[in-house]
Amino acid sequence: MESLTIESSRGASSPQHDPFFALLRKGTDEDHGEAFGFSFVYSGNFSAQIEVDQFRTTRASIGINPFDFSWMLAPGESFQTPEVVMVYADQGLGGMSRTYHRLYRTRLCRGPFRDRERPIF
């Protein structure tokens, strides 16, 4: 079994450790081929793992990094995990990127500046 882990335990996401990965079919480029994107909507520690088993089946996961993580819940309380936004595109990496941009502009951003130019202070 082959396995690859990408993780951050620095306390915040950044360009050095972005909580995102993509799986590409062989031959995929900017404009052609299949791309599967996984974007973790979270700005803290994360862990992403991709495994390929002996049958060439791929398993992907991404979530809160368990390193040094705990969350105490009192009786009756609940904990909601951050979301992972998964995208499939058959127009290459560019198609995947455009899908994410369109999705985040129309669904993730909220408030009065969602569809307007954002102010710079």
C-alpha positions as CSV (number, residue, x, y, z in Angstrom):
1,M,0.0,0.0,0.0
2,E,1.2,3.5,-0.9
3,S,0.4,6.4,1.3
4,L,1.1,10.2,1.3
5,T,0.3,12.6,4.1
6,I,0.3,16.4,3.9
7,E,-0.3,18.2,7.2
8,S,0.2,21.3,9.2
9,S,0.4,21.7,13.0
10,R,1.5,25.4,12.9
11,G,-1.9,26.7,14.1
12,A,-2.9,28.5,10.9
13,S,-3.2,27.8,7.3
14,S,-0.9,29.6,4.9
15,P,0.6,29.5,1.4
16,Q,3.2,27.1,2.8
17,H,0.5,24.6,4.0
18,D,-2.7,25.2,2.2
19,P,-5.5,22.8,3.2
20,F,-6.1,21.6,-0.3
21,F,-5.0,18.8,-2.6
22,A,-6.0,17.5,-6.0
23,L,-6.0,14.0,-7.5
24,L,-5.5,13.9,-11.3
25,R,-6.0,11.2,-13.9
26,K,-2.9,10.3,-15.9
27,G,-2.5,12.8,-18.7
28,T,-4.5,15.6,-17.1
29,D,-3.2,19.1,-17.8
30,E,-4.5,22.7,-17.5
31,D,-7.3,22.1,-20.1
32,H,-7.9,18.4,-20.5
33,G,-8.5,15.4,-18.3
34,E,-10.1,14.6,-14.9
35,A,-9.3,16.4,-11.7
36,F,-10.7,15.8,-8.2
37,G,-10.2,18.7,-5.8
38,F,-10.4,18.6,-2.0
39,S,-10.5,21.9,-0.2
40,F,-10.8,22.0,3.6
41,V,-12.6,25.2,4.7
42,Y,-10.6,25.7,7.9
43,S,-7.8,27.9,8.9
44,G,-6.1,25.8,11.6
45,N,-4.1,22.6,11.8
46,F,-5.1,20.0,9.2
47,S,-4.1,16.6,7.9
48,A,-4.7,15.2,4.5
49,Q,-4.0,11.6,3.5
50,I,-4.1,9.7,0.2
51,E,-3.8,5.9,0.1
52,V,-3.7,3.5,-2.8
53,D,-4.3,-0.1,-1.8
54,Q,-3.2,-3.4,-3.5
55,F,-6.3,-3.3,-5.8
56,R,-5.3,0.2,-7.0
57,T,-8.3,1.8,-5.1
58,T,-7.6,5.3,-3.9
59,R,-8.8,6.6,-0.6
60,A,-8.6,10.3,0.3
61,S,-9.3,12.1,3.5
62,I,-8.7,15.6,4.9
63,G,-9.7,17.1,8.3
64,I,-8.6,18.6,11.6
65,N,-5.1,17.4,12.5
66,P,-5.4,15.1,15.5
67,F,-2.0,16.2,16.8
68,D,-2.5,18.1,20.1
69,F,-6.2,18.5,19.4
70,S,-8.9,18.1,22.0
71,W,-12.4,19.6,22.5
72,M,-14.2,19.1,25.7
73,L,-18.0,18.8,25.4
74,A,-20.3,19.2,28.3
75,P,-23.4,16.9,28.4
76,G,-25.8,18.0,25.6
77,E,-23.2,20.0,23.7
78,S,-22.1,19.2,20.2
79,F,-19.2,19.8,17.9
80,Q,-19.5,20.6,14.2
81,T,-16.5,19.8,12.1
82,P,-15.3,22.1,9.3
83,E,-16.5,21.3,5.8
84,V,-14.5,19.8,2.9
85,V,-15.5,21.1,-0.5
86,M,-14.9,18.4,-3.1
87,V,-15.0,19.3,-6.9
88,Y,-14.8,17.1,-10.0
89,A,-13.9,18.5,-13.3
90,D,-13.3,16.9,-16.7
91,Q,-11.7,20.0,-18.2
92,G,-8.4,19.7,-16.4
93,L,-6.9,21.8,-13.7
94,G,-8.3,25.0,-15.2
95,G,-11.8,23.5,-15.1
96,M,-11.4,22.5,-11.5
97,S,-10.1,26.0,-10.5
98,R,-12.9,27.8,-12.3
99,T,-15.5,25.6,-10.5
100,Y,-13.9,26.4,-7.1
101,H,-13.8,30.1,-7.9
102,R,-17.5,30.2,-9.0
103,L,-18.6,28.1,-6.1
104,Y,-16.8,30.1,-3.4
105,R,-17.9,33.4,-4.9
106,T,-21.6,32.4,-4.9
107,R,-21.8,30.1,-1.9
108,L,-19.0,30.6,0.6
109,C,-18.8,34.4,0.7
110,R,-21.7,36.1,2.6
111,G,-22.8,39.6,3.4
112,P,-23.3,42.8,1.5
113,F,-19.9,42.6,-0.4
114,R,-20.5,39.0,-1.7
115,D,-21.2,40.3,-5.3
116,R,-19.6,43.8,-5.0
117,E,-16.0,45.1,-4.9
118,R,-14.7,44.6,-1.4
119,P,-13.4,47.7,0.4
120,I,-9.8,48.1,1.3
121,F,-9.0,49.8,4.5
